Amino acid sequence: RKCINMLAKRVNMLAKRGTALSYAFFISLVLIGLFMNSSSLLRVRTNESASIAKSSKSLQKQQQLQFHRVDRCKALRLHEQGHWQHDYLDSENRSSGKQFRQMYTPREFQWLRGGSLPGACSEYKDDVKGQMYTSQVGNQCGCKIEGFRPSHSVWTRSNHTNSTNMFFPSDHEGDSASLKLITTLAQANQTLCFMGDSIDFQFYDALQNNLQRVILLRNQTNSSQNQMKVSIESRNIPLNYTNETGYSWYGSATQHAWRYMEHIRETAVTLEYNDGTILNTTFSWIMNYGWAPGHTSFMDDCSIVIANLGLHYNRRTGALANAPPSRKGALLANDFRAAITYLTDFTSSGDNRIAIWRSALPQHFDNDDGHFGKAGDQCSLLPRKPSGSDAVIQEYNKLYNNEFAKFCNVQQNQSTSDCGEYEHTCTVDRTSMDYPTPYKYFIDSKCCEKRLNRLRKGNTSVTGTILRWNIADLFDVPLWHASKGDCSHFCYVPQLYEAAFERLRLLLLPHGSIKEFH
């Protein structure tokens, strides 16, 4: 190829100088001969190497996946080394600037600078929009802890003190981790389901709110710079309990109504690219106020399931609080084992399925361990984890760790090249009757023949991978609780959930690279 290029340059030079056409023609013939010979050589070498490349393709792919796996876990650990930095925009050096105006809507910017928002924090009663937040869209609107001040808050690297060196600048719509997460799901043709209680509903609602903010921020900037249009639509999907789904443990909509799942909340997202490409995905909330194996019958269309149990069980005894007659004696340890059995079977039953266990979030009640004790308890302003401590935040997470160690390949001493704290390989008997598995539920309910047949088919001992979404550290901020008497739920802080969804995105992406964070 070098010879060809050199001769080609020589021909061009001779032509410019008016050299005889015959000489140029001779050189052209030489070029053609060289090209033909080099092409033949290339074909021979390609054919010789084809079999070698084919035989090593599988090994190369495995090595590449292993490299990315380690890279992803390094990125997760790096993210966990961050801390919250709070800046107050009413101070002189943060009172203006295009940087901040791009991150917030005009109403939010006014609020962050100390302005009032009359009527903007009233609670929505619409079932589709949800009721756990005091504002559908707004930055920290509705936080009611004494001493709270609206802030520009970022999760930043431990060695960075300037807010311009954000760890993940997820405030601006172009950097929204929520939008990146949704885009990843849409490109992979996957759907996301949050399975759990009101805390999981808050994650569902926050993802919806963050996307609403992306749309609002895009509308106030130059639309020609946007590569795609984002639109969302939320709805309630009514459920029809039959003999093939099983019937709720929790009676009916009028009996134990707050635990009865009457419908599924779902948000559909459409991404329309400038080149005409249209991608779609959905994310949903599956109610589980305490373990409800019958609800898994409505999760067949989920690609990714994020699950958690915890706050509705007594921290000291493990008993399910306010248990109906059908669940008397229910314990968190047994229900956790049943949930892990379901998740392992779920992820092992399809190539496009991923199971994730979410860590319990810290509570900040003013007592010895921060957990809810009795009515009237109020919040402490002290974080649950002392600075620099390696202590596990939230007692429920200790139980999860212990139970995972019984079912799964969990390495206690993590090295920098291992992902043991983020992914567990678990082996379970999906037909176990020792705890309330879906299989036991179907047997006891005398229902669901097709589901029973699937669970009985083949080897009933199944192995699958469960990922750990560890985010308790992000939520160890007492001032962001909903009110002085609610030290479990958090008000809507966009950056808080953007940081959480960024960590989720890293957990899901096998090609996440540490280079992304330098």
LOVO-752694 format. One record per residue (C-alpha): residue number from 1; residue in three letters; x, y, z. Coordinates in steps of 0.1 Angstrom, whole numbers, plus 5000, padded with zeros to 4 digits. Layout:
// LOVO-752694
[NUM; ALA; [X; Y; Z]] ...
// end
This chain:
// LOVO-752694
[1; ARG; [5000; 5000; 5000]] [2; LYS; [5029; 5024; 5008]] [3; CYS; [5044; 5017; 4973]] [4; ILE; [5010; 5024; 4957]] [5; ASN; [5007; 5056; 4975]] [6; MET; [5042; 5067; 4966]] [7; LEU; [5038; 5059; 4929]] [8; ALA; [5004; 5077; 4928]] [9; LYS; [5020; 5108; 4942]] [10; ARG; [5048; 5105; 4916]] [11; VAL; [5023; 5102; 4888]] [12; ASN; [5005; 5133; 4900]] [13; MET; [5038; 5153; 4902]] [14; LEU; [5048; 5142; 4867]] [15; ALA; [5015; 5152; 4853]] [16; LYS; [5017; 5186; 4868]] [17; ARG; [5052; 5191; 4853]] [18; GLY; [5040; 5181; 4818]] [19; THR; [5060; 5149; 4817]] [20; ALA; [5055; 5127; 4786]] [21; LEU; [5021; 5109; 4786]] [22; SER; [5038; 5076; 4778]] [23; TYR; [5059; 5077; 4810]] [24; ALA; [5027; 5085; 4830]] [25; PHE; [5009; 5056; 4813]] [26; PHE; [5038; 5032; 4822]] [27; ILE; [5036; 5042; 4858]] [28; SER; [4998; 5037; 4857]] [29; LEU; [5003; 5001; 4845]] [30; VAL; [5027; 4995; 4874]] [31; LEU; [5001; 5009; 4898]] [32; ILE; [4974; 4986; 4885]] [33; GLY; [4997; 4956; 4887]] [34; LEU; [5006; 4963; 4923]] [35; PHE; [4970; 4969; 4933]] [36; MET; [4960; 4935; 4918]] [37; ASN; [4988; 4917; 4935]] [38; SER; [4982; 4934; 4968]] [39; SER; [4945; 4926; 4966]] [40; SER; [4953; 4889; 4960]] [41; LEU; [4976; 4889; 4990]] [42; LEU; [4950; 4905; 5012]] [43; ARG; [4924; 4879; 5001]] [44; VAL; [4948; 4851; 5010]] [45; ARG; [4957; 4866; 5043]] [46; THR; [4920; 4872; 5051]] [47; ASN; [4911; 4836; 5043]] [48; GLU; [4939; 4823; 5064]] [49; SER; [4929; 4844; 5094]] [50; ALA; [4892; 4838; 5091]] [51; SER; [4892; 4805; 5108]] [52; ILE; [4915; 4818; 5135]] [53; ALA; [4893; 4848; 5142]] [54; LYS; [4862; 4826; 5143]] [55; SER; [4877; 4802; 5168]] [56; SER; [4889; 4830; 5191]] [57; LYS; [4857; 4851; 5188]] [58; SER; [4840; 4835; 5218]] [59; LEU; [4871; 4839; 5239]] [60; GLN; [4876; 4876; 5229]] [61; LYS; [4839; 4883; 5237]] [62; GLN; [4842; 4867; 5271]] [63; GLN; [4874; 4887; 5278]] [64; GLN; [4857; 4919; 5266]] [65; LEU; [4827; 4913; 5288]] [66; GLN; [4849; 4906; 5318]] [67; PHE; [4869; 4938; 5312]] [68; HIS; [4837; 4959; 5310]] [69; ARG; [4823; 4941; 5340]] [70; VAL; [4853; 4952; 5361]] [71; ASP; [4852; 4987; 5346]] [72; ARG; [4815; 4991; 5355]] [73; CYS; [4822; 4980; 5391]] [74; LYS; [4851; 5005; 5394]] [75; ALA; [4828; 5032; 5382]] [76; LEU; [4802; 5022; 5408]] [77; ARG; [4828; 5023; 5436]] [78; LEU; [4840; 5057; 5424]] [79; HIS; [4804; 5069; 5425]] [80; GLU; [4801; 5057; 5461]] [81; GLN; [4832; 5077; 5471]] [82; GLY; [4812; 5109; 5464]] [83; HIS; [4794; 5132; 5488]] [84; TRP; [4767; 5158; 5487]] [85; GLN; [4777; 5195; 5482]] [86; HIS; [4750; 5220; 5489]] [87; ASP; [4751; 5256; 5475]] [88; TYR; [4726; 5282; 5482]] [89; LEU; [4717; 5304; 5452]] [90; ASP; [4707; 5334; 5474]] [91; SER; [4744; 5339; 5482]] [92; GLU; [4763; 5364; 5461]] [93; ASN; [4785; 5340; 5442]] [94; ARG; [4755; 5318; 5433]] [95; SER; [4728; 5343; 5426]] [96; SER; [4729; 5342; 5388]] [97; GLY; [4745; 5326; 5358]] [98; LYS; [4735; 5308; 5327]] [99; GLN; [4748; 5275; 5342]] [100; PHE; [4721; 5275; 5368]] [101; ARG; [4694; 5288; 5347]] [102; GLN; [4698; 5259; 5323]] [103; MET; [4694; 5235; 5352]] [104; TYR; [4661; 5248; 5366]] [105; THR; [4628; 5261; 5353]] [106; PRO; [4621; 5298; 5361]] [107; ARG; [4598; 5289; 5389]] [108; GLU; [4624; 5266; 5405]] [109; PHE; [4651; 5292; 5401]] [110; GLN; [4629; 5318; 5419]] [111; TRP; [4623; 5292; 5447]] [112; LEU; [4660; 5284; 5450]] [113; ARG; [4669; 5321; 5453]] [114; GLY; [4646; 5324; 5483]] [115; GLY; [4613; 5334; 5466]] [116; SER; [4580; 5320; 5476]] [117; LEU; [4559; 5296; 5456]] [118; PRO; [4522; 5302; 5467]] [119; GLY; [4501; 5272; 5457]] [120; ALA; [4530; 5255; 5439]] [121; CYS; [4534; 5229; 5466]] [122; SER; [4498; 5218; 5470]] [123; GLU; [4494; 5180; 5469]] [124; TYR; [4481; 5164; 5437]] [125; LYS; [4451; 5140; 5442]] [126; ASP; [4452; 5126; 5407]] [127; ASP; [4458; 5088; 5410]] [128; VAL; [4479; 5088; 5378]] [129; LYS; [4502; 5116; 5390]] [130; GLY; [4505; 5101; 5425]] [131; GLN; [4501; 5114; 5460]] [132; MET; [4534; 5108; 5477]] [133; TYR; [4549; 5140; 5466]] [134; THR; [4537; 5175; 5474]] [135; SER; [4546; 5187; 5439]] [136; GLN; [4545; 5169; 5406]] [137; VAL; [4575; 5189; 5392]] [138; GLY; [4597; 5212; 5413]] [139; ASN; [4630; 5213; 5430]] [140; GLN; [4628; 5204; 5467]] [141; CYS; [4593; 5219; 5468]] [142; GLY; [4575; 5204; 5498]] [143; CYS; [4604; 5196; 5521]] [144; LYS; [4590; 5205; 5555]] [145; ILE; [4618; 5196; 5580]] [146; GLU; [4626; 5225; 5603]] [147; GLY; [4658; 5242; 5592]] [148; PHE; [4654; 5232; 5555]] [149; ARG; [4666; 5256; 5528]] [150; PRO; [4663; 5251; 5491]] [151; SER; [4697; 5243; 5477]] [152; HIS; [4716; 5236; 5445]] [153; SER; [4729; 5202; 5455]] [154; VAL; [4753; 5179; 5436]] [155; TRP; [4768; 5145; 5443]] [156; THR; [4805; 5153; 5437]] [157; ARG; [4838; 5135; 5440]] [158; SER; [4853; 5133; 5474]] [159; ASN; [4884; 5154; 5463]] [160; HIS; [4864; 5181; 5445]] [161; THR; [4850; 5210; 5464]] [162; ASN; [4839; 5233; 5436]] [163; SER; [4804; 5227; 5423]] [164; THR; [4816; 5231; 5387]] [165; ASN; [4834; 5198; 5392]] [166; MET; [4803; 5179; 5396]] [167; PHE; [4806; 5141; 5397]] [168; PHE; [4775; 5137; 5375]] [169; PRO; [4761; 5170; 5363]] [170; SER; [4726; 5155; 5360]] [171; ASP; [4707; 5187; 5366]] [172; HIS; [4709; 5199; 5330]] [173; GLU; [4685; 5181; 5307]] [174; GLY; [4712; 5171; 5284]] [175; ASP; [4730; 5153; 5313]] [176; SER; [4699; 5138; 5329]] [177; ALA; [4707; 5103; 5342]] [178; SER; [4669; 5096; 5341]] [179; LEU; [4668; 5103; 5304]] [180; LYS; [4700; 5083; 5298]] [181; LEU; [4685; 5054; 5317]] [182; ILE; [4652; 5055; 5297]] [183; THR; [4671; 5058; 5264]] [184; THR; [4691; 5027; 5274]] [185; LEU; [4659; 5008; 5281]] [186; ALA; [4643; 5019; 5249]] [187; GLN; [4673; 5009; 5228]] [188; ALA; [4674; 4975; 5244]] [189; ASN; [4636; 4970; 5240]] [190; GLN; [4633; 4966; 5278]] [191; THR; [4607; 4976; 5304]] [192; LEU; [4613; 4984; 5340]] [193; CYS; [4592; 4975; 5370]] [194; PHE; [4595; 4988; 5405]] [195; MET; [4581; 4961; 5429]] [196; GLY; [4576; 4973; 5465]] [197; ASP; [4559; 4997; 5488]] [198; SER; [4555; 5035; 5489]] [199; ILE; [4593; 5041; 5488]] [200; ASP; [4594; 5022; 5455]] [201; PHE; [4564; 5042; 5443]] [202; GLN; [4585; 5073; 5450]] [203; PHE; [4612; 5060; 5427]] [204; TYR; [4586; 5054; 5400]] [205; ASP; [4571; 5089; 5405]] [206; ALA; [4606; 5105; 5407]] [207; LEU; [4616; 5090; 5373]] [208; GLN; [4584; 5103; 5359]] [209; ASN; [4590; 5137; 5374]] [210; ASN; [4626; 5139; 5362]] [211; LEU; [4615; 5132; 5327]] [212; GLN; [4588; 5159; 5330]] [213; ARG; [4616; 5183; 5340]] [214; VAL; [4637; 5173; 5310]] [215; ILE; [4607; 5182; 5288]] [216; LEU; [4603; 5216; 5305]] [217; LEU; [4640; 5224; 5303]] [218; ARG; [4641; 5215; 5267]] [219; ASN; [4612; 5238; 5260]] [220; GLN; [4630; 5267; 5274]] [221; THR; [4662; 5261; 5254]] [222; ASN; [4669; 5261; 5216]] [223; SER; [4649; 5231; 5203]] [224; SER; [4671; 5228; 5173]] [225; GLN; [4698; 5215; 5195]] [226; ASN; [4678; 5186; 5207]] [227; GLN; [4684; 5153; 5189]] [228; MET; [4652; 5138; 5200]] [229; LYS; [4617; 5147; 5213]] [230; VAL; [4607; 5131; 5246]] [231; SER; [4570; 5125; 5255]] [232; ILE; [4555; 5106; 5283]] [233; GLU; [4520; 5094; 5292]] [234; SER; [4509; 5078; 5325]] [235; ARG; [4480; 5056; 5332]] [236; ASN; [4465; 5031; 5356]] [237; ILE; [4460; 4996; 5343]] [238; PRO; [4431; 4979; 5361]] [239; LEU; [4437; 4943; 5371]] [240; ASN; [4415; 4913; 5366]] [241; TYR; [4421; 4886; 5391]] [242; THR; [4413; 4851; 5377]] [243; ASN; [4421; 4815; 5385]] [244; GLU; [4451; 4818; 5362]] [245; THR; [4466; 4848; 5381]] [246; GLY; [4455; 4838; 5416]] [247; TYR; [4436; 4861; 5440]] [248; SER; [4450; 4886; 5464]] [249; TRP; [4461; 4877; 5499]] [250; TYR; [4447; 4911; 5509]] [251; GLY; [4411; 4905; 5501]] [252; SER; [4395; 4932; 5479]] [253; ALA; [4396; 4969; 5473]] [254; THR; [4374; 4975; 5503]] [255; GLN; [4391; 4949; 5526]] [256; HIS; [4427; 4958; 5536]] [257; ALA; [4425; 4983; 5508]] [258; TRP; [4459; 4999; 5512]] [259; ARG; [4476; 4965; 5506]] [260; TYR; [4453; 4954; 5478]] [261; MET; [4467; 4960; 5443]] [262; GLU; [4437; 4973; 5422]] [263; HIS; [4457; 4985; 5393]] [264; ILE; [4493; 4989; 5380]] [265; ARG; [4507; 5024; 5375]] [266; GLU; [4525; 5026; 5342]] [267; THR; [4543; 5054; 5323]] [268; ALA; [4549; 5050; 5286]] [269; VAL; [4579; 5070; 5271]] [270; THR; [4583; 5078; 5234]] [271; LEU; [4616; 5090; 5220]] [272; GLU; [4614; 5106; 5185]] [273; TYR; [4648; 5112; 5169]] [274; ASN; [4655; 5137; 5142]] [275; ASP; [4662; 5110; 5117]] [276; GLY; [4627; 5096; 5121]] [277; THR; [4636; 5068; 5145]] [278; ILE; [4610; 5062; 5172]] [279; LEU; [4618; 5042; 5203]] [280; ASN; [4594; 5032; 5231]] [281; THR; [4596; 5019; 5266]] [282; THR; [4576; 5017; 5298]] [283; PHE; [4582; 5017; 5335]] [284; SER; [4557; 5006; 5362]] [285; TRP; [4551; 5003; 5399]] [286; ILE; [4539; 4969; 5412]] [287; MET; [4525; 4973; 5447]] [288; ASN; [4539; 4952; 5475]] [289; TYR; [4532; 4965; 5510]] [290; GLY; [4548; 4933; 5524]] [291; TRP; [4555; 4903; 5502]] [292; ALA; [4526; 4894; 5479]] [293; PRO; [4536; 4865; 5456]] [294; GLY; [4502; 4867; 5438]] [295; HIS; [4512; 4900; 5423]] [296; THR; [4541; 4884; 5404]] [297; SER; [4514; 4870; 5380]] [298; PHE; [4511; 4905; 5366]] [299; MET; [4548; 4909; 5359]] [300; ASP; [4553; 4887; 5329]] [301; ASP; [4559; 4917; 5306]] [302; CYS; [4587; 4932; 5328]] [303; SER; [4622; 4929; 5315]] [304; ILE; [4639; 4944; 5346]] [305; VAL; [4625; 4940; 5381]] [306; ILE; [4637; 4961; 5410]] [307; ALA; [4624; 4948; 5443]] [308; ASN; [4626; 4956; 5480]] [309; LEU; [4610; 4945; 5513]] [310; GLY; [4616; 4961; 5546]] [311; LEU; [4599; 4991; 5562]] [312; HIS; [4566; 4973; 5567]] [313; TYR; [4583; 4947; 5589]] [314; ASN; [4593; 4953; 5625]] [315; ARG; [4630; 4960; 5626]] [316; ARG; [4635; 4940; 5658]] [317; THR; [4612; 4911; 5655]] [318; GLY; [4609; 4909; 5617]] [319; ALA; [4571; 4905; 5619]] [320; LEU; [4549; 4921; 5592]] [321; ALA; [4532; 4951; 5607]] [322; ASN; [4494; 4953; 5607]] [323; ALA; [4493; 4918; 5591]] [324; PRO; [4458; 4907; 5579]] [325; PRO; [4446; 4872; 5590]] [326; SER; [4460; 4856; 5559]] [327; ARG; [4495; 4868; 5568]] [328; LYS; [4497; 4864; 5605]] [329; GLY; [4531; 4852; 5616]] [330; ALA; [4548; 4865; 5584]] [331; LEU; [4585; 4873; 5589]] [332; LEU; [4608; 4894; 5568]] [333; ALA; [4635; 4866; 5566]] [334; ASN; [4610; 4841; 5551]] [335; ASP; [4594; 4866; 5528]] [336; PHE; [4629; 4878; 5516]] [337; ARG; [4638; 4842; 5508]] [338; ALA; [4606; 4838; 5488]] [339; ALA; [4613; 4871; 5469]] [340; ILE; [4649; 4860; 5461]] [341; THR; [4635; 4827; 5448]] [342; TYR; [4611; 4846; 5425]] [343; LEU; [4639; 4870; 5413]] [344; THR; [4663; 4841; 5406]] [345; ASP; [4637; 4822; 5387]] [346; PHE; [4627; 4854; 5369]] [347; THR; [4662; 4863; 5357]] [348; SER; [4670; 4827; 5347]] [349; SER; [4639; 4823; 5326]] [350; GLY; [4648; 4848; 5298]] [351; ASP; [4678; 4863; 5281]] [352; ASN; [4665; 4898; 5283]] [353; ARG; [4656; 4896; 5320]] [354; ILE; [4674; 4913; 5349]] [355; ALA; [4667; 4911; 5386]] [356; ILE; [4678; 4938; 5410]] [357; TRP; [4675; 4942; 5448]] [358; ARG; [4673; 4977; 5460]] [359; SER; [4689; 4986; 5493]] [360; ALA; [4667; 4998; 5521]] [361; LEU; [4669; 5036; 5526]] [362; PRO; [4679; 5052; 5559]] [363; GLN; [4653; 5064; 5583]] [364; HIS; [4661; 5093; 5606]] [365; PHE; [4637; 5090; 5636]] [366; ASP; [4652; 5105; 5668]] [367; ASN; [4660; 5073; 5686]] [368; ASP; [4689; 5049; 5690]] [369; ASP; [4688; 5033; 5656]] [370; GLY; [4667; 5057; 5635]] [371; HIS; [4638; 5033; 5627]] [372; PHE; [4602; 5040; 5633]] [373; GLY; [4593; 5033; 5669]] [374; LYS; [4559; 5048; 5678]] [375; ALA; [4534; 5073; 5666]] [376; GLY; [4546; 5109; 5674]] [377; ASP; [4583; 5102; 5669]] [378; GLN; [4600; 5130; 5650]] [379; CYS; [4631; 5132; 5629]] [380; SER; [4667; 5137; 5640]] [381; LEU; [4689; 5159; 5618]] [382; LEU; [4719; 5135; 5623]] [383; PRO; [4729; 5112; 5594]] [384; ARG; [4728; 5075; 5601]] [385; LYS; [4763; 5069; 5589]] [386; PRO; [4792; 5089; 5606]] [387; SER; [4816; 5104; 5581]] [388; GLY; [4843; 5080; 5570]] [389; SER; [4826; 5050; 5586]] [390; ASP; [4822; 5017; 5569]] [391; ALA; [4791; 5008; 5589]] [392; VAL; [4761; 4994; 5570]] [393; ILE; [4733; 5021; 5568]] [394; GLN; [4700; 5007; 5579]] [395; GLU; [4695; 4974; 5598]] [396; TYR; [4674; 4959; 5571]] [397; ASN; [4704; 4959; 5548]] [398; LYS; [4723; 4937; 5573]] [399; LEU; [4695; 4912; 5571]] [400; TYR; [4696; 4913; 5533]] [401; ASN; [4734; 4907; 5533]] [402; ASN; [4731; 4877; 5557]] [403; GLU; [4703; 4861; 5537]] [404; PHE; [4720; 4866; 5503]] [405; ALA; [4751; 4848; 5518]] [406; LYS; [4729; 4817; 5524]] [407; PHE; [4715; 4815; 5489]] [408; CYS; [4741; 4830; 5467]] [409; ASN; [4778; 4831; 5459]] [410; VAL; [4786; 4862; 5479]] [411; GLN; [4823; 4871; 5484]] [412; GLN; [4827; 4889; 5517]] [413; ASN; [4861; 4904; 5511]] [414; GLN; [4859; 4924; 5479]] [415; SER; [4889; 4931; 5457]] [416; THR; [4891; 4960; 5433]] [417; SER; [4887; 4935; 5404]] [418; ASP; [4855; 4919; 5416]] [419; CYS; [4819; 4928; 5415]] [420; GLY; [4807; 4907; 5445]] [421; GLU; [4790; 4936; 5463]] [422; TYR; [4770; 4944; 5432]] [423; GLU; [4760; 4910; 5417]] [424; HIS; [4753; 4877; 5433]] [425; THR; [4749; 4843; 5416]] [426; CYS; [4720; 4825; 5434]] [427; THR; [4708; 4790; 5432]] [428; VAL; [4672; 4782; 5445]] [429; ASP; [4645; 4756; 5444]] [430; ARG; [4617; 4774; 5426]] [431; THR; [4592; 4748; 5439]] [432; SER; [4602; 4752; 5475]] [433; MET; [4573; 4750; 5501]] [434; ASP; [4595; 4761; 5530]] [435; TYR; [4586; 4797; 5526]] [436; PRO; [4559; 4817; 5507]] [437; THR; [4573; 4813; 5472]] [438; PRO; [4550; 4819; 5442]] [439; TYR; [4549; 4781; 5438]] [440; LYS; [4536; 4776; 5474]] [441; TYR; [4511; 4804; 5469]] [442; PHE; [4497; 4788; 5437]] [443; ILE; [4495; 4754; 5455]] [444; ASP; [4478; 4769; 5486]] [445; SER; [4454; 4789; 5464]] [446; LYS; [4446; 4759; 5442]] [447; CYS; [4450; 4781; 5411]] [448; CYS; [4473; 4789; 5382]] [449; GLU; [4478; 4755; 5365]] [450; LYS; [4499; 4769; 5337]] [451; ARG; [4522; 4787; 5361]] [452; LEU; [4525; 4756; 5382]] [453; ASN; [4534; 4735; 5351]] [454; ARG; [4561; 4759; 5341]] [455; LEU; [4577; 4758; 5376]] [456; ARG; [4576; 4720; 5377]] [457; LYS; [4590; 4716; 5342]] [458; GLY; [4626; 4704; 5339]] [459; ASN; [4651; 4710; 5367]] [460; THR; [4634; 4729; 5395]] [461; SER; [4668; 4740; 5409]] [462; VAL; [4676; 4772; 5390]] [463; THR; [4706; 4796; 5390]] [464; GLY; [4705; 4833; 5382]] [465; THR; [4722; 4866; 5389]] [466; ILE; [4707; 4893; 5411]] [467; LEU; [4722; 4928; 5410]] [468; ARG; [4724; 4950; 5441]] [469; TRP; [4713; 4986; 5437]] [470; ASN; [4731; 5001; 5467]] [471; ILE; [4720; 5037; 5473]] [472; ALA; [4714; 5041; 5510]] [473; ASP; [4744; 5065; 5512]] [474; LEU; [4727; 5089; 5487]] [475; PHE; [4696; 5092; 5509]] [476; ASP; [4714; 5098; 5542]] [477; VAL; [4702; 5134; 5542]] [478; PRO; [4677; 5141; 5571]] [479; LEU; [4667; 5175; 5558]] [480; TRP; [4652; 5159; 5527]] [481; HIS; [4625; 5140; 5545]] [482; ALA; [4589; 5149; 5538]] [483; SER; [4581; 5163; 5572]] [484; LYS; [4592; 5163; 5608]] [485; GLY; [4570; 5133; 5615]] [486; ASP; [4577; 5114; 5583]] [487; CYS; [4614; 5103; 5586]] [488; SER; [4610; 5075; 5560]] [489; HIS; [4598; 5092; 5528]] [490; PHE; [4617; 5119; 5510]] [491; CYS; [4605; 5150; 5493]] [492; TYR; [4611; 5154; 5456]] [493; VAL; [4647; 5165; 5451]] [494; PRO; [4656; 5160; 5414]] [495; GLN; [4693; 5158; 5420]] [496; LEU; [4689; 5131; 5446]] [497; TYR; [4670; 5108; 5423]] [498; GLU; [4692; 5117; 5393]] [499; ALA; [4722; 5105; 5414]] [500; ALA; [4703; 5073; 5423]] [501; PHE; [4693; 5066; 5386]] [502; GLU; [4729; 5073; 5375]] [503; ARG; [4740; 5045; 5398]] [504; LEU; [4713; 5023; 5384]] [505; ARG; [4723; 5031; 5349]] [506; LEU; [4759; 5021; 5358]] [507; LEU; [4747; 4989; 5373]] [508; LEU; [4727; 4980; 5342]] [509; LEU; [4753; 4989; 5316]] [510; PRO; [4779; 4962; 5309]] [511; HIS; [4798; 4987; 5288]] [512; GLY; [4801; 5014; 5315]] [513; SER; [4837; 5026; 5314]] [514; ILE; [4857; 5043; 5342]] [515; LYS; [4869; 5067; 5316]] [516; GLU; [4835; 5083; 5316]] [517; PHE; [4842; 5098; 5350]] [518; HIS; [4876; 5114; 5346]] 
// end
